[in-house]
């Protein structure tokens, strides 16, 4: 599986046999069994095997991961953990659970995908020690994550910043300060990115009309959705959907278990 960049977060698990992650065609591979890797978007990588037999792998792609995992992986370049038999059973269950939702999206599918990425993220973070030297307080982190979660649950209602702040019991000014402290950006940027991520999920995996997607993602109108999407992605939603369908570039929640020769 040749070295190239993926557009999404990739979780790659070796469930049986041996495989190696490589980030250049000339890298000397180190083969592992019972291993899980995660790579951030736009990171060139590929996979190779010793050629002795097929290996069983599970592959997951998501457009986003929890902020804690994102921060750690981007600092390290990639993250990998050894899988226990219980981990392997869990990963196989997740892949089998996601498969029908990828084939046919329902109103529950995004929740199933979100649960899967949380399960995989928690598994990856088991091997990461808590960093007590962080300057960000636990209180600030908890409030910011609560605000993000609340916003995602109420996105279609187009909540204002003061509504988010009221829901987590802080003032709008305090919420802005907490976002700068924890995420080094203002909350509106974070909320816009969340809306666009959900829009890309719906564009890639449903046949919803643009008006429906705009409404579900908290945009005031289809024209507002198109304007914001093009500003951030450099392409209009219709064209992006055609590319995503043709290239399968956005595979949020896609999972596959396969026995294959990895060379």
C-alpha positions in Angstrom: 0.0 0.0 0.0 2.0 2.9 -1.4 3.1 6.0 0.5 0.7 8.9 0.0 -1.3 11.5 1.9 -4.8 10.8 3.2 -7.3 13.6 3.6 -8.7 12.3 6.9 -7.5 10.8 10.2 -6.6 7.2 9.7 -6.7 4.4 12.3 -5.0 1.3 11.0 -5.1 -1.9 13.1 -3.2 -5.2 12.5 -5.5 -7.9 13.9 -3.6 -10.9 12.6 -0.3 -11.4 10.9 2.4 -8.7 10.7 2.6 -5.3 9.1 4.7 -2.1 9.2 3.9 1.6 8.9 6.3 3.5 6.6 6.5 7.2 5.9 8.8 7.0 2.9 9.4 4.4 0.2 13.0 4.0 1.4 12.2 3.6 5.1 13.3 0.3 6.7 10.1 -1.4 7.9 9.7 -2.6 11.4 6.9 -5.3 11.4 4.4 -5.6 14.2 1.5 -7.8 15.0 -1.5 -6.7 17.1 -0.8 -3.1 16.6 -2.9 0.1 16.1 -1.6 3.3 14.5 -3.2 6.7 14.0 -2.0 9.3 11.5 -3.3 12.9 11.1 -4.6 14.2 7.8 -2.2 15.2 5.1 0.5 12.9 6.5 2.2 10.8 3.9 2.4 7.1 5.0 1.9 3.6 3.6 1.9 0.0 4.8 4.1 -3.0 4.0 4.2 -6.6 5.0 7.0 -9.2 5.1 5.4 -11.0 2.1 5.1 -14.3 4.0 1.3 -14.4 4.4 -1.8 -12.3 4.3 -2.6 -10.2 7.4 -6.0 -9.1 8.7 -6.3 -5.4 9.1 -9.1 -3.0 10.1 -9.0 0.5 8.7 -11.0 3.5 9.9 -11.2 7.0 8.5 -12.7 10.0 10.3 -12.8 13.7 9.4 -12.0 14.7 13.0 -10.9 13.2 16.4 -11.2 14.6 19.9 -9.0 17.6 20.6 -6.8 15.9 23.1 -5.8 13.1 20.7 -5.4 15.6 17.9 -3.0 17.7 19.9 -0.9 14.7 21.0 -0.7 13.1 17.6 0.2 16.3 15.7 3.0 16.9 18.2 4.4 13.4 17.7 3.5 13.0 14.0 1.8 9.7 14.7 0.8 7.4 17.6 0.8 3.7 18.0 -0.2 1.1 20.6 0.0 -2.6 21.1 -3.4 -4.3 21.1 -4.6 -6.9 23.6 -7.1 -9.6 22.7 -9.8 -7.5 24.2 -8.8 -4.5 22.1 -8.9 -6.7 18.9 -12.4 -7.9 19.8 -13.5 -4.3 20.3 -12.1 -3.1 17.0 -13.7 -6.0 15.1 -17.0 -5.1 16.7 -16.7 -1.4 15.8 -15.9 -2.2 12.2 -18.8 -4.6 11.9 -21.1 -2.1 13.5 -20.0 0.8 11.2 -20.2 -1.1 7.9 -24.0 -1.0 7.4 -24.1 2.7 8.4 -21.4 3.5 5.8 -23.5 1.7 3.1 -26.7 3.4 4.1 -26.7 6.5 6.3 -29.6 6.9 8.8 -30.3 9.7 11.3 -28.4 7.6 13.9 -25.3 7.1 11.8 -23.4 10.2 12.9 -23.9 9.2 16.5 -22.6 5.7 15.8 -19.5 7.2 14.0 -18.9 9.6 16.9 -19.0 6.8 19.4 -16.6 4.8 17.3 -14.0 7.6 17.1 -14.3 8.1 20.9 -13.7 4.4 21.6 -10.6 4.3 19.3 -9.3 7.6 20.7 -9.6 6.4 24.3 -7.8 3.2 23.3 -4.9 5.2 21.7 -4.7 7.5 24.8 -4.3 4.5 27.2 -0.6 4.5 26.4 -0.2 8.3 26.9 0.7 9.4 30.4 -1.1 12.4 31.8 0.9 15.6 31.3 0.7 17.5 34.6 3.0 20.2 33.4 0.3 21.7 31.1 -0.5 25.3 31.8 -4.1 24.7 30.8 -6.2 24.1 33.9 -8.5 21.1 34.1 -11.4 23.5 34.7 -10.7 25.4 31.5 -10.4 22.2 29.5 -13.6 20.7 30.9 -15.6 23.9 30.2 -14.3 24.2 26.6 -15.1 20.5 25.8 -18.5 20.9 27.4 -19.1 23.9 25.3 -18.1 22.1 22.1 -20.3 19.1 23.0 -23.3 21.3 23.7 -22.8 23.2 20.4 -22.6 20.0 18.4 -25.8 18.8 19.9 -27.6 22.1 19.2 -25.9 23.0 15.9 -29.1 23.0 13.8 -30.6 25.6 16.1 -27.8 28.1 15.2 -27.0 28.9 18.8 -25.2 32.1 19.6 -22.1 32.4 21.7 -24.1 33.7 24.7 -26.4 30.6 24.5 -23.4 28.3 24.6 -21.9 30.2 27.5 -25.2 30.2 29.5 -25.5 26.4 28.9 -22.1 25.7 30.6 -22.5 28.4 33.2 -19.9 31.0 32.2 -20.1 34.4 30.7 -19.4 34.9 27.0 -16.3 36.9 27.7 -15.0 34.1 30.0 -15.8 31.5 27.4 -13.7 33.4 24.8 -10.8 33.5 27.3 -11.1 29.8 28.0 -11.1 28.9 24.3 -8.0 31.0 23.8 -6.3 29.3 26.8 -7.2 25.8 25.8 -7.4 25.9 22.0 -5.5 29.1 21.1 -8.4 30.3 19.0 -11.7 31.9 19.4 -14.9 29.9 19.8 -16.5 31.1 16.6 -13.6 29.6 14.5 -14.0 26.2 16.4 -17.8 26.3 15.8 -17.4 27.1 12.1 -15.0 24.2 11.7 -17.4 21.8 13.5 -20.2 22.9 11.1 -18.1 22.3 8.1 -17.0 18.9 9.3 -20.6 17.8 9.8 -21.4 19.3 6.3 -18.7 17.3 4.7 -19.9 14.1 6.4 -23.4 14.7 5.1 -22.2 15.7 1.6 -20.1 12.5 1.3 -22.5 10.0 2.8 -26.1 11.2 2.1 -28.1 12.4 -0.8 -29.5 15.3 1.2 -30.2 18.5 -0.7 -27.9 21.5 -0.1 -30.8 23.3 1.7 -31.2 20.4 4.1 -27.4 20.2 4.8 -27.2 23.9 5.4 -30.1 23.7 7.9 -28.7 20.7 9.7 -25.3 22.3 10.1 -26.6 25.6 11.4 -26.3 27.9 8.4 -28.8 30.7 7.9 -29.3 29.8 4.2 -27.9 27.7 1.4 -26.0 30.8 0.0 -24.5 31.4 3.5 -23.4 27.7 3.6 -21.9 27.9 0.1 -20.0 31.1 0.9 -18.5 29.8 4.1 -17.7 26.4 2.6 -15.9 27.9 -0.3 -13.9 30.4 1.9 -12.6 27.6 4.0 -12.3 24.7 1.5 -11.6 26.7 -1.7 -14.3 24.9 -3.6 -18.1 25.0 -3.5 -20.1 22.2 -1.8 -21.5 20.8 -5.1 -18.1 20.4 -6.6 -16.6 19.0 -3.3 -19.4 16.4 -3.1 -18.6 15.2 -6.7 -14.9 14.9 -5.9 -15.7 13.1 -2.6 -17.9 10.6 -4.4 -15.5 10.0 -7.2 -12.3 9.7 -5.1 -13.9 8.6 -1.9 -11.8 11.3 -0.3 -14.0 11.9 2.7 -14.5 8.6 4.5 -15.9 9.7 7.9 -16.8 6.6 9.8 -15.7 4.2 7.0 -14.3 1.0 8.4 -13.1 -2.2 6.8 -11.8 -5.5 8.0 -9.9 -7.4 5.3 -7.4 -10.2 4.9 -4.9 -9.0 2.4 -1.3 -9.3 1.2 0.4 -6.1 2.2 3.6 -5.6 0.2 
